[in-house]
Amino acid sequence: MSLTFAPPEEWEDEERMGYLFAPFPPDHILSENDDKLCFWRKLILSSSKQLNKVSFTLSEMKARLARKGLTPACLAKVLNHLEATRVVQKFENWSSSPASSWSDWGKQLLLQGVSYAWQQVVGIAEDDQTKYIIVDQIKEVAKSVLCTHYDTVQYETTDNLLNEAEFEALCNTHAASLRYIEISLVQVGKLQISTRHNDKKIYKFARRNSTKKEKEISSTDEGILRSVC
């Protein structure tokens, strides 16, 4: 299978890659400066950015990083470390974590999950199909979408209301991450979402300089949106 991203130069170094693809020793305790950890962490993040992806499963990452028919035997342990150090987060944990700001998000992650030292001792196994979110990357994408929206706003009362097609167009370059963008913006109070009787969504952005969580969409908002669409 051909690579879908630009690999680092050492990708063609057989000896180096043999070491990097090998499993960690059973009693190996990872540290932030671990050579193998640093390599895979950097490649997971850089390849995801190149591919414009903010989420992945262990199974997907193994397939992405396969080389000459082999997959990295150390990825599950690397992923455990990335989760423990809040680089990634399981989708179900991330999506159920309300926050008043993106900075609060990071604080909440400190309170979640089990002790990483305990993880290393007991060797918690990862489900290959568990969905992980790259925390900083989804924040970056959501902020970009928010800035793009505000650049188009002339009248706060009407222009902060979007129908489903308009919101999808706004997120066009990040279409695969649409659901994650919705969740991210709702979490930090910059967006409210309502569903009409025809199952179509209505989106309401907070005013540009507002520091308060946006109020729920009202019947007045729906009337305004109908009048301008």
Salt bridges, closest charged atoms under 4 A:
GLU10 OE1 - ARG16 NE 2.72
GLU14 OE2 - ARG67 NH2 2.97
GLU14 OE2 - LYS68 NZ 2.34
GLU32 OE1 - ARG41 NH1 2.90
GLU32 OE2 - HIS81 NE2 2.50
ASP34 OD2 - HIS28 NE2 2.64
ASP35 OD2 - ARG16 NH1 2.58
GLU60 OE2 - LYS131 NZ 3.78
GLU83 OE2 - LYS90 NZ 2.94
ASP104 OD1 - LYS107 NZ 3.78
GLU126 OE1 - LYS90 NZ 3.96
ASP128 OD2 - LYS62 NZ 3.47
ASP136 OD1 - LYS139 NZ 3.50
GLU140 OE1 - LYS49 NZ 3.26
GLU182 OE1 - ARG179 NH1 3.31
GLU182 OE1 - LYS201 NZ 3.25
GLU214 OE2 - LYS204 NZ 3.14
ASP221 OD2 - LYS204 NZ 2.95
GLU222 OE1 - ARG226 NH1 3.96
